[in-house]
Amino acid sequence: MSLIVLEGLDGSGKGTQTALLFEALIKQGYSVRKISFPDYREPSSALVRMYLDGAFGEDPAQVSPYAASAFYAVDRFASYQRFWKDAYQAGEVILADRYTTSNMIYQAEKLPEESRNAFYRWLSDLEFDKFQLPKPDAVFYLDMLPEISQQLLLKRYGGDSQKKDIHEKDSQYLAACRMCAAGAAKACGWTLIPCFDGDAPLPIEEVHQMILKKTQEVLNPIC
């Protein structure tokens, strides 16, 4: 059983890299399933959508990190129970575009630095102990400068900035989240994948090869 998470800020290339890794592992003969959070196709994401649409406030800081984390946790619980629990327990490799780790970035940022380790423990207890969701075997954090991410997001939305959610619209919040992610990566043992050089993104294939190499090390550990 293996759960590999690709994590990063909005616009860091998680979806693209998850798809490339999926294709590469399939070609290597692995049985692989790809999942993504939030699962916007399902009713379980309703509170997440309301939060990101600004129904509880246009400023992310207006919403308690504990409440927001619960919205996402319930969506993950529903997804696991309905769509990938059997596959995971049968030994398929699960590739997740975002996971519990996203709350360790976006929600922990709302707390003072000295309170974040306690938040990580609370979140882990909620999802991995109480909800009994699988713990990741590896988390690859795609580190991208927020300035570059914003350019890529704007391109994704065809130049329409109104399509951004309350996280994506707040460049200062995203910059703070990147700083928070560095702390979370160190505290939780994530693998950092650099995705930029200077003020430009690295080539997609170069990032893919880094992730593929690290994934192979997880799936085929040297004893």
N, C-alpha and C positions, 0 to 999 in steps of 0.2 A: 504494500500500500504506500503510495507516494502522493503527496500534495505539494506542488510547487507553485509559489505565488510570485507574480510580477506586480510590483508596486511602484508608485511614483506620482508626481503631481499631474494634474490635468494637462494634456498636451505633450507628455513626455514620451509617447509612443508605445504605451503598454498594449493597446489593442493590436497594433501592427506586429509587435514583437511576440505576443502570445500566439498570433496566427502563424507566424514564421516558425516558431518553436514547435507548434503542433504538427505542422507539415513535415518538419525535419525528423521528429520522433516517429511519426507514422512510417516514413521511408525507412527508418532504422528497424522497423518491426515491432515497435511498442504498441500496446493497446492504450489509447489516450482519449481523454475526454476534456473538452474545453468549457470552462464556465466563466461567467462575468458578473460582477456586482457593481451597483445595485441591479437586480433583475427587473428592469423596467417593463417587461412583458407581463409580469405577474401582479395580482392584487396585493401581494405581500409587500410591494415597494411603495404603496400609496403614501405612507407617512414620510418616506424619504423624498418622494416627489414633491409633496407639499412643503417640506423643509427647504429643498433646493429651489423651489419656485418662489420662496419668500413668504409663504403663508403664515409663518411664525415670526417674521421679521426679516427685513432686507439685509441686515447686518448679521453675519454668522455668529458673532459674539453674543447676540441676544438670546440664543438658544443654548441651554445647558448642554455641555459636552456629554453628560450622562444620559440625558433624554435623547439627544441626537444619536448617540451610539446605540441606544436601545432600538431605535427605528431600523438601523442597518442590521443589527443582530437578528431581529425577528425575520427580516428578509432572507438572511443567510440560512437561518434555521429551516424556513419553509423550503428553500431551494434544496438544501441537503436532504431533507426527509422525502421530498417528492421526486427529485431528479437525478441525484448522483450518489446517494448513500450506497446502493447496491453495487454500483460500479467501483466505488472506492474500496469497499470491503472485499470485492472480488479480485482486487489487485491491479485495477487499471491505474495508469498515471493520470492524475487530475491536474490540469493547468488552470490556475485562477488569475483572471485579470481583476485585481483588487481582492481584498479579503479583510479579515479583522484588522489587519495591519493599516488599512486606510484610516480607521478611527484613531490609531496611535499617532497619526500625522495630523489629520484635519481637526480632530476634536481635542487632542492633548494640547494643541497650540493655544487653546482658550484658557488654559490653566497656567499658574505660575510654574516656573521651571522646577521648583522644589516639590511640587505636588504631582509631577508627571509619572514618576515611578509607581506611586500609589495608584494612579489611574490605570497604568498598564496592568497592574496586578488585578484591579477590579474588573477590567475588561476581559482579561484572560480567564478569570474565575467565571464570569458570566457566560462567555461563549464556549470555552473549552471544558469547563467543569459542569456548570449548571445546564447549559444547552447541549453539551456533549458533542460539539462540532469537532472535527479533526484538527489537530495542530499541524501547521505547515512543517514539512521536512526541510524546506529552504525558502527563503524570501530574497528575491533579487530586486533591489531598489534601483530604479532607473533615474539617475540624477541628472536633471536638466535645469538649466537656468530659467527662472520664471519669465524673464524677458523673451527668451526664445519660445517658451511654451505658449506665451500669449500670442506671438506671431503665428504659430502653428494652429492654435485654436481659432484665430480669426480667419485663417485660410480654410479650416474645416467648415466654418459656418458661412462661407461665401462672403466674408466681409461684414456680416451683420452681427454686431456686438450684442444686440438685444437678445440673441439666442443663448447667450451665456447664462449659466445659473449663478446663484449668489456667491459661490466659491470662485468661479471663473472670472467674475466681474471685478473682484477685489484683489488687485495686484499686490497691495501691501500685505494682505492676509496670506496670499500664496507665498510671498517671500518669507514671511514668518513661519509658514508651514514647512518650507524647505529647511530652515534652521532647526525646526522641531524634528524633522525626519532624520537629520544627522544624529541627534541625540537618541532617537528611537532605534536607529540602526546599530548604534554602539551598544545600547542597553540590551537589545534583543538578539544580537548576533546576525543581523541581515548582511547580505553580500551587496556591496555598492557597485553598480555598473555605470561608469561615466558615459554620458551621452552627448557631450559637447566638447568642442575645442575652441577656446577663445569665445567669440560671440557667434559661433555657428554650430549647428548640430552635427554630430558625427554621421557618416554614411550609415544608412539603415543596416546594410549587410555587415558592416564592421561591428555594430552593437549586437546584431544577431549571433555572430560567431563567438563573441564573449559570453553571451548567455548560454549558447549551446554547449560550450566547453564546460561551464560551471554546472550545467544540468547533467551532463554525462558523468561528472565527478560525483554527483549526488546519487544517480541511478546505478552507477558502477563503482562503488567505493573500493579503493585499494586497501586490502586487508594487511 
